[in-house]
Amino acid sequence: MDDDKFIEKLEEGVREAEELLRRRKEALAALKGKVVSGKKGGRGARGLRPGSIPALALAALKNAKQSMTLEELTIILKKIDAELDSRKVSLALSRYVRLGQYFAVAEDGKYGLK
């Protein structure tokens, strides 16, 4: 067998194995009840956990239809959970701001929706 044909045959075998592996991973994820996304790191398909600080903040910002300072946002969220303070809200939202998901902080320090 010619080297080029041998390499081509091996590459085809690798492509088939990768496709089979991809399909099995999707099937396994479906069995476990997970959402399979075409993108790598498909976490965005799940959204925010209901009742979490980021989910509550997202709802508050949507209802207000404008950006808010951390203090304004904390006041609204305290009506739902009295134990919240500005530090907890800031920590809960910082990950999403850093990743550019859901929230953004403007230069004036106000939180808004992405």
C-alpha positions as CSV (number, residue, x, y, z in Angstrom):
1,M,0.0,0.0,0.0
2,D,1.3,3.5,-0.9
3,D,2.2,5.7,2.0
4,D,-0.2,8.5,0.9
5,K,-3.1,6.1,0.7
6,F,-2.2,4.6,4.0
7,I,-2.2,8.0,5.7
8,E,-5.4,9.0,4.0
9,K,-7.1,5.8,5.3
10,L,-5.8,6.4,8.8
11,E,-7.1,10.0,8.7
12,E,-10.5,8.8,7.6
13,G,-10.5,6.4,10.5
14,V,-9.7,9.1,12.9
15,R,-12.5,11.3,11.6
16,E,-15.0,8.5,11.9
17,A,-13.9,7.7,15.5
18,E,-14.2,11.4,16.4
19,E,-17.7,11.6,15.0
20,L,-18.7,8.4,16.9
21,L,-17.2,9.8,20.1
22,R,-19.1,13.1,19.6
23,R,-22.4,11.3,19.1
24,R,-21.9,9.1,22.1
25,K,-21.1,12.1,24.3
26,E,-24.3,13.8,23.1
27,A,-26.3,10.7,23.8
28,L,-24.8,10.4,27.3
29,A,-25.5,14.0,28.1
30,A,-29.1,13.5,26.9
31,L,-29.5,10.5,29.2
32,K,-28.2,12.6,32.1
33,G,-30.7,15.4,31.2
34,K,-28.1,17.9,30.3
35,V,-28.5,20.4,27.4
36,V,-26.1,19.8,24.6
37,S,-24.9,22.9,22.8
38,G,-23.0,23.2,19.6
39,K,-20.6,25.6,21.2
40,K,-17.8,24.7,23.5
41,G,-18.6,25.4,27.1
42,G,-22.3,25.4,26.5
43,R,-23.2,26.8,29.9
44,G,-25.1,29.7,28.5
45,A,-28.0,27.4,27.5
46,R,-28.9,26.8,31.1
47,G,-29.3,30.4,32.2
48,L,-29.2,31.6,35.8
49,R,-30.4,29.4,38.7
50,P,-33.9,30.7,39.8
51,G,-33.8,32.5,43.1
52,S,-30.1,33.2,42.9
53,I,-28.7,36.7,43.4
54,P,-27.8,37.1,39.8
55,A,-31.3,35.9,38.7
56,L,-32.9,38.4,41.0
57,A,-30.6,41.2,39.9
58,L,-31.4,40.4,36.2
59,A,-35.1,40.5,36.9
60,A,-34.7,43.8,38.8
61,L,-32.7,45.4,36.0
62,K,-35.2,44.2,33.4
63,N,-38.1,45.7,35.3
64,A,-36.3,49.0,35.9
65,K,-35.3,49.2,32.2
66,Q,-32.3,51.3,33.2
67,S,-28.9,50.9,34.8
68,M,-28.5,51.1,38.6
69,T,-25.8,51.6,41.1
70,L,-24.9,48.8,43.4
71,E,-26.7,50.5,46.3
72,E,-29.9,50.9,44.3
73,L,-29.8,47.3,43.2
74,T,-29.1,46.1,46.7
75,I,-32.1,48.1,48.1
76,I,-34.4,46.4,45.6
77,L,-32.9,42.9,46.3
78,K,-33.2,43.4,50.1
79,K,-37.0,43.5,49.7
80,I,-36.7,39.9,48.5
81,D,-33.9,38.7,50.8
82,A,-33.3,40.9,53.9
83,E,-29.9,39.4,54.6
84,L,-28.3,40.7,51.3
85,D,-25.8,43.5,51.4
86,S,-23.9,45.3,48.7
87,R,-20.8,43.1,49.1
88,K,-22.8,39.9,48.5
89,V,-24.5,41.4,45.4
90,S,-21.2,42.6,44.1
91,L,-19.5,39.2,44.5
92,A,-22.4,37.4,42.9
93,L,-22.4,39.6,39.9
94,S,-18.7,40.0,39.4
95,R,-18.2,36.7,37.7
96,Y,-20.8,37.5,35.1
97,V,-19.4,41.0,34.5
98,R,-15.9,39.6,34.1
99,L,-17.0,37.0,31.6
100,G,-19.2,39.5,29.8
101,Q,-22.4,37.5,30.5
102,Y,-25.8,39.0,31.4
103,F,-24.3,42.1,33.2
104,A,-22.0,45.0,32.5
105,V,-20.7,47.8,34.6
106,A,-20.5,51.2,33.0
107,E,-17.8,53.7,33.6
108,D,-20.0,55.5,36.1
109,G,-20.2,52.3,38.1
110,K,-23.8,51.4,37.3
111,Y,-24.9,47.9,36.6
112,G,-26.8,47.3,33.4
113,L,-27.8,44.4,31.2
114,K,-25.5,43.0,28.6
